[in-house]
Amino acid sequence: MARIKKAQNRRTRTRKLFKRVKGFFLCRRTTRRQANEAMMHARRNAYIGRKQKKRQFRALWIQRISAALMPHGLSYSRFIHGLKVAGIDLNRKQLSELAIHDPALFGTVVTQARAAVA
């Protein structure tokens, strides 16, 4: 059987690793072991960050909708309940965009939701 040498695999892996950690500080960029450790932490934090981003944006949209509902004298929870009862299928992102860019249309949606609850 042929002898398998792992030098080429190691070189390729190391090159990929150093390409990923480009821009890291001091030994986290130059030393293989520390670079690998730093990369693993960075990838884990990036994964966590992608999940947190979804939560943070949903919270932002809810806050915007709630602020837009204050002049109409309706709470956020009653508004969402009214939308469900009225059968209006708009998600929170769309509702917040409506509240910012088209307040008149948002006002009509609010009146429909209020009528469905009452």
Secondary structure, DSSP 8 states (H G I E B T S, - for coil): ------HHHHHHHHHHHHHHTTT--THHHH-HHHHHHHHHHHHHHHHHHHHHHHHHHHHHHHHHHHHHHGGGT--HHHHHHHHHHHT----HHHHHHHHHH-HHHHHHHHHHHHHHH-
